[in-house]
Amino acid sequence: MNYDRILIRYGELSTKGKNRKVFIHKLKRNIKRVLRNFEKINIEADRERMFILLNGENGLEIIELLKNVFGIQSFSPAIKTDKELENMKNAALDLFKKIHQAGETFKITTKRSDKTYYLDTNEINQIFGAHLLKNIPELKVDVKKPDINLQIEIREKAVYFSCENIPGAGGLPVGSSGKGMLMLSGGIDSPVAGFLSMKRGVEIEAVHFYSPPFTSERSKQKVIDLTEKLANISGAVKLHIVPFTEIQQLIAKQVPENYSMTTTRRLMLRITDEIRRKNDGLAIITGESLGQVASQTLESMYAINDVTNTPILRPLITMDKSEIIDISRAIDTFEISNRPYEDCCTVFVPASPKTKPKKEKVQYFESYIEFEPLISKAVENTETIAIAPKAAEQDGFGDLF
Ligand SMILES: Nc1ncnc2c1ncn2[C@@H]1O[C@H](COP(=O)(O)OP(=O)(O)OP(=O)(O)O)[C@@H](O)[C@H]1O
């Protein structure tokens, strides 16, 4: 590698005023975690930029890993010099000689965040352009489509040279937007909803409802594996596994069949909300997408949502199934979600659930049933496990963003 550091641009973070400190702290922590196997690196951060000093570590491998960290707008392998013009010219020429190949064209783009610097951007472009042209025979300028764009960034304390801008994953650092409880089924959608919430900085804890003996250990393992995939991206994720059999049996017995699905969802939401409260979460996340199935019509959501005022994030709400599948493939959850094991909802699913349930009706049916003790019992008997990222595995999400 011809560079000794990687310069990271925060993008959206820079606009976040007072919260910036928190965001930078979380981003640094997340990058440290992703690069934990590179023992020699140092990470430095200021208000505008973060720098990873490579200290001999493999820059190309680090670049691949950085593409999967939320909160990075773009990054560039770079070298640093002081602000002495002669030193800058030597450094630029050295770098350029290493990367330039015969016949390649170039241009220079200068960014001057130190407005007090005695040369303006045009002057710097001209000085460095002339210096390179003088020292490299047959070099040609092409300002529209250059093969190499030498970027010079004049900052307060130093100058950085780079030739490549690599797009980051965007979004906000995981953990900078608070915590949400992800309702995680074994299906395709909810892991994707968790992933997209992470992209906006939400730290997630997963909540899964299972109904033994109607659902098997293998379906539980499926959810553990899905959680592990999410943990590979965000760091360890807590998974709350809620025993739901008793409640589902009671619903099947007491609620008219066409309303049983609506009540089931309402109870899942009530229990998730209670787990959220106990764990200081601020929101609930689901994999719902408008109109996809009976429980996901607006009428259904209205009747189900009635049990809580907690914000419910539905990152997939406007997405088509094919778009959701594309993301699930990119984050490597698709194959796991497709394993054919039963979910508690599929076991108890009514033949024809109401697609337009009435809130008042479902409230009326439920008014005859004492759910509270069963809700408390389910919360009490919830098993919580911390799922760590798989040590040897570092999942990426390709070129999704
Ligand atoms: N067993 C469960 N445990 C936890 N959450 C669940 C469970 N079943 C459903 N959910 C939540 O309710 C949402 C809607 O579920 P539903 O089965 O109607 O839709 P889906 O499109 O099949 O979703 P998914 O693909 O995530 O299973 C899910 O995305 C998930 O957030």
The ligand as an SDF file (V2000), in Angstrom:
LIG
                    3D

 31 33  0  0  0  0  0  0  0  0999 V2000
  -42.6250  -15.2530   16.3430 N   0  0  0  0  0  0  0  0  0  0  0  0
  -42.3810  -13.9510   16.2790 C   0  0  0  0  0  0  0  0  0  0  0  0
  -41.5250  -13.3830   17.1720 N   0  0  0  0  0  0  0  0  0  0  0  0
  -41.2380  -12.0700   17.1220 C   0  0  0  0  0  0  0  0  0  0  0  0
  -41.7790  -11.2380   16.2250 N   0  0  0  0  0  0  0  0  0  0  0  0
  -42.6340  -11.7220   15.3290 C   0  0  0  0  0  0  0  0  0  0  0  0
  -42.9780  -13.1040   15.2860 C   0  0  0  0  0  0  0  0  0  0  0  0
  -43.8550  -13.2870   14.2760 N   0  0  0  0  0  0  0  0  0  0  0  0
  -44.0260  -12.0850   13.6990 C   0  0  0  0  0  0  0  0  0  0  0  0
  -43.2940  -11.1280   14.3110 N   0  0  0  0  0  0  0  0  0  0  0  0
  -43.1870   -9.6880   13.9640 C   0  0  0  0  0  0  0  0  0  0  0  0
  -44.3400   -9.2810   13.2590 O   0  0  0  0  0  0  0  0  0  0  0  0
  -43.9590   -8.8690   11.9290 C   0  0  0  0  0  0  0  0  0  0  0  0
  -45.0260   -9.3040   10.9610 C   0  0  0  0  0  0  0  0  0  0  0  0
  -45.0940  -10.6950   10.9550 O   0  0  0  0  0  0  0  0  0  0  0  0
  -45.8170  -11.5120    9.8060 P   0  0  0  0  0  0  0  0  0  0  0  0
  -45.6250  -12.9510   10.0880 O   0  0  0  0  0  0  0  0  0  0  0  0
  -47.1760  -10.9630    9.6520 O   0  0  0  0  0  0  0  0  0  0  0  0
  -45.0740  -10.9820    8.5430 O   0  0  0  0  0  0  0  0  0  0  0  0
  -43.8650  -11.4320    7.6280 P   0  0  0  0  0  0  0  0  0  0  0  0
  -43.9140  -10.5160    6.4750 O   0  0  0  0  0  0  0  0  0  0  0  0
  -43.8990  -12.9030    7.3810 O   0  0  0  0  0  0  0  0  0  0  0  0
  -42.5850  -11.0260    8.5180 O   0  0  0  0  0  0  0  0  0  0  0  0
  -41.2740  -11.8560    8.7240 P   0  0  0  0  0  0  0  0  0  0  0  0
  -40.7450  -12.1500    7.3440 O   0  0  0  0  0  0  0  0  0  0  0  0
  -40.3650  -10.9630    9.5160 O   0  0  0  0  0  0  0  0  0  0  0  0
  -41.6820  -13.0870    9.4850 O   0  0  0  0  0  0  0  0  0  0  0  0
  -42.6350   -9.5470   11.6920 C   0  0  0  0  0  0  0  0  0  0  0  0
  -41.8950   -8.8770   10.7170 O   0  0  0  0  0  0  0  0  0  0  0  0
  -42.0050   -9.4710   13.0390 C   0  0  0  0  0  0  0  0  0  0  0  0
  -41.4680   -8.1770   13.2710 O   0  0  0  0  0  0  0  0  0  0  0  0
  1  2  1  0
  2  3  1  0
  2  7  2  0
  3  4  2  0
  4  5  1  0
  5  6  2  0
  6  7  1  0
  6 10  1  0
  7  8  1  0
  8  9  2  0
  9 10  1  0
 10 11  1  0
 11 12  1  0
 11 30  1  0
 12 13  1  0
 13 14  1  0
 13 28  1  0
 14 15  1  0
 15 16  1  0
 16 17  2  0
 16 18  1  0
 16 19  1  0
 19 20  1  0
 20 21  2  0
 20 22  1  0
 20 23  1  0
 23 24  1  0
 24 25  2  0
 24 26  1  0
 24 27  1  0
 28 29  1  0
 28 30  1  0
 30 31  1  0
M  END
$$$$
